[in-house]
Amino acid sequence: IYKENRKSRLQHNLIDSTNVYANTLNASVIKSYSVNAPFRHIDEKAYKVLDAPGYSRDLFSRSIDVNSQGLLAALINNQVFLNSTVSAKTQKLVSNLTHINTLRFTNRDELLVIGTADGHMAIYDLNKETSVVVRDYHKSTITSIDFTVTNSVLSVSKDAKARIFDIRTNKQARTFDYLTGSAYTVKANANNPFVFATSEENGKTGIVDVRLDNPLYYEANHNSPVRALAWNASKRDVLYSADMRSGYLLATNAVTHEQVEKICLPSGACDLLFSKPTNELLIAQSAGSHCVEVRAAKCLSKIAELRGHTKSVYDLCQFAGTNVVSGSADQSLRFWDLDTVTHCVATKKHETAKLTRVKTGSSLLLR
């Protein structure tokens, strides 16, 4: 009797443990499915549209950026407009610089960095309404600006130079001469303060450690100009790159220099954005459907297509968690929400407005 009771208890415990394991397994499967599944619903219609007549169509230009407080900076007709995504108020940035070509907020929300086609660079403090202008910082057009976690400014230009500027001392810290063609993009690695990546018109991409004299990686893996770069925020050393014509998307390991992933896109890409809250990669298409593809970062499978633009999508920016803004050659800015929980079509009104509609006396004069 004792042996029979002990046997039944063991069988009962085994069944309980099996059920617990099955429930745990199902929960983990459901959790991973809800995060990375290609079948999750994303509202493919923009919840807000800003008409931006005069939005730059130059691929060597970066024309929009948003800081963490939801302040949108947009380059329209060689003028910078500041639009609050919260209050919808627009201000015009009055500056002495002309031929503005690119802009970028630093990790200090009040600092806006601007690069011009003449090679000048300016750092604006929007709170103090002051600026620091560095004349002839580059010998040619400044095409892209980014910042490191230590708040140093990275910049590249058509003069095939990459430079680092120290905001604390207002001096140039270093120059890199490894580039062999006009540079399109520079991207700092948020997970590594010493590493950044560049892309060029000749299809080459480079990965640089500022502590070393030579780049860690510098290869021509693409057959056409590369403008789209993005670091994987979940994996420390994975860099995504895509060219504008052949449509190849590559994932490269910065340490081993190996291609982790390679897929063929339906068209070329002008910009890439890694969404850390949803662990997804957004691709701005330069032709074809003119949409923004959303792909799972783990396997690069397509999840959704954000449609609405009628021409090539040039720029992508993310703010306030899962909100994304895209700028297109169709002279419009569209706002999307990747969060499938808080954002619903039925509960959020779709808005359309004109970005350059500035009220009298709302210009922000910087001296």
Salt bridges, closest charged atoms under 4 A:
ASP16 OD2 - HIS12 NE2 3.19
ASP43 OD2 - HIS343 NE2 3.21
ASP65 OD2 - ARG104 NH1 3.10
GLU110 OE2 - ARG108 NH2 3.02
ASP118 OD2 - HIS99 ND1 3.37
ASP136 OD1 - HIS120 ND1 3.79
ASP146 OD1 - ARG104 NH2 2.89
ASP159 OD2 - HIS138 ND1 3.34
ASP166 OD1 - ARG168 NE 3.28
ASP177 OD1 - LYS161 NZ 2.80
ASP209 OD2 - ARG211 NH2 2.82
ASP213 OD1 - ARG174 NH2 3.23
ASP243 OD2 - HIS222 ND1 2.86
ASP271 OD1 - ARG62 NH1 3.31
GLU280 OE2 - ARG40 NH2 2.68
GLU293 OE1 - ARG295 NE 2.83
GLU293 OE2 - LYS302 NZ 3.53
GLU305 OE2 - LYS302 NZ 2.81
GLU305 OE1 - ARG307 NH2 2.23
ASP315 OD1 - ARG62 NH1 3.84
ASP315 OD1 - ARG227 NH2 3.17
ASP330 OD2 - HIS309 ND1 3.11
